[in-house]
Every structure is written in C-alpha cells, then in structure tokens.
Amino acid sequence: MRVNQILAIAAIAAAVAMATACGGQQQPAVKAESVPDEVVQRFLAAMDEFDPDAVRELFSPNAKLMPPNVAAVEGPDAIVEYYRGTLADELDFEFKQAAAGMAGGLAVSEGSYRVLIKATGEEIETGKWMAVWINRDGTWKIARLMTNTDHSVAAPVVEVEEGSTAEE
C-alpha cells in the first residue's frame, strides 16, 4: 500500500472519529462522499440475514476480518466460514451505518450492531464495526472489516499458592 493511501485512511478515520465523538455527546450521523449507499446497504443486509454468497461477494480477494479477541481471518472464503461458525439461526443481527468518508479509491464506513435472541427479542450484545473499502475498476469491495463488542472482556485471574515464589 502506498504512503498516500495509508495517510488517506488515517485522515478519514480521524475525521470520522472527530465528527462523531466531539465533546462526548451523541452527534448526528456524518455522511460524506464515500461508498454508494446501495453498496453499504448490500453489506448491512448480507450481514443481517447472513447470506454466505452475498457476504463472499462483498470482500476483496485479500480481505481481512479483524474480530475481537481472536486472530485475524484472511480471504473471503475464510471470512464466510468464520461467520458461518459464529452466526446462529436463533440470533438476529442488526447492523447500522453511522458515518462514512472517502479519499480517492479508498473509503471508510462505520456503524453499530446489535445481537438479539429471535424468540425473545432479548439483546445479548452490542458493538461497533468499521469497514475499509477499496474501489477497483468501479466496484467497491471490503478490504478490512473490524468489529468490537461494547461489553467488557473478563479480566484474567491468576491464582498464586500461598508461599510460592517467582523462582519456583
């Protein structure tokens, strides 16, 4: 990746973060010139309904998924398999876009997600996502997708036997 592309991504991410996090108050959604809404809506729908073929089609050949607390998942087929293993039919996933921006052939979009139990409507997880898109020959594809839950991760507990020393 060229330095200009890296700087463009950093500038977009900083602008989106500043526009949505000013003063700790909830800000209105930011819409800048970016990935066309219909492309983002295809992504949101494919994730909401987990349509494996639609999900696969959205990712670039060298795409990387960066979920929390696990190793990165590389390539469209591996990403689909990851989601196939984590998305259950009993769960309802709701994805929403909050902001977007673009520089040249790169764009960033971000939003939130909720996971609900279909039978009861109980919310079991909330979080946020950020996608880096690349436009190749007029087609937008996801190059990187990051997700992160809003819930705290349990802190590790280390038990030390009384009288133990670090040298043992």
N, C-alpha and C positions, 0 to 999 in steps of 0.2 A: 504494500500500500504506500502511495506517495505521501510525503510530508504534508502537502496541501490538503489531501483527503483527511488525514489524521487531524489536522488543525480545524478543518471544516466540521468534523464530527464533534470535536471538543467545543467549538463555538456554538454549534446547535444545541448540544446538551446543556451548556452553561446558560444560554438564552432561555431555553425551555424551563430549566430549574429556577432561574431568577424570576421569570414571569409568573410561575405558579406557586412560589414559596415566599413571596415578598411579605415580610412582617409576620410570618406565622399565621396569617389569615387565609381563609379559603378564597382563592381568586377564581374569576370566571375562566372557562376553557380558552386556551390560546389556539388560534388557527392561523397558520402561516402557509405560504405556498409550500406544498410538500407532496407526498404521495397522494394520488387522487383518492377522494373519499370512497369511491366504489371498490378500490383495491383494499383499503383498510377494512371496509365492511365485509369483504370476502374473507379476510383473515379472522375478523371477530366471529362471523357466522361459522366458519370452519372449526374454530376452537370451541364455540358454544355447543355445537352439535357433534363435535369430533368426527368429522368426515375425513378418514385417512387419505383418500385420493386428493381432496381439496387442500388438506394440510401439506401434503408432499409437494403439490404443485406450487405452493407459495414460497418455498425455500430455494435459495440458490444452491448449486451443486456443492459448494464449500461452506454451507451454512453451519452455524454453531449455536446450540441451545445452551444457555448457562443458568440452570435451575439452582436454587439454594441448597447448600449442604451436600451436594453430590458433584462428581466430576462432570465436566462439560461433555455434551453429546454432539458428535460431528456427523454431518451429512443428512439429507432429507429422509432416507430410509431409517437410519438410527433414531432420528427425532420422532418419526411416526411410531416406531416400536416403543420408545420411551413413553410417549403419551398413551399408547395402547395399554401399557402396563400400569399407568397411574390414573387414567380416567375410567371410572366405573359407570355403568348404566344407571345405577341408583343415585348418581350425583348430577346436579345441574350446575353448569359452569356459565357464569355471566361475565363477559368481557366488555369494557367500555373504553373508548378513546377520550383522552383529556386534552392533549396538546400535540403539535407536530411542527416540524420545521425542515427546511431543505437548503442545501448548498450544492450546486452543480448536480451531479448524478447520484448524490447521497442524500438520504433523508432519515429523520428520527421521528418516531411517534411513541407516545407513552399513554398509559392509562391505568385502569384498575381492574381487578377481577374479584368475584365472589364465588364461593363454592357452597351450594345448598344441598341438603338431602331432599330428593324429589318428593318422597312420600309425605314428609312433614313440613317442608319449607324451612327447616332449621338451618341457619347459617353456621358452617363449620370452619370456614377460612375466608380471610380477605387478604388482598395483597396488591402489588403493582407490577406492571410489566413495561419494558422498553424494547422497541424493535429498531434496528438499524437496517434500512432498506438501500438497495442499490438498483440503479436503472441501467440495464444493459439492453441496447437495441430497442428501446421503447417499452420494455417490460420491467415492472417493479417486482423485485424478489427480496425476501428477508435474508440478510447476510448474518445477523446476530439477533438473538432473542433472549432477553434476560427477564427472569421473574424473581419475586421475593415476597414472602409472606409478611403480613403485618404482625403476626403472632411471635412472641418471644420464643427463642430456642432454649430448651432446658440447659442450664449450666451443668457442666460435668462435675461429678462429685468424686473426690479422691479420698479413700479411707486409708488411714495410716494406723497400723497397730501401735499400741502404747509401748514405748521402749524401743521402737525401731529407729534406726539412724539412716542417713542417706548413704552411708558407706556399706551397708549390709547388702 
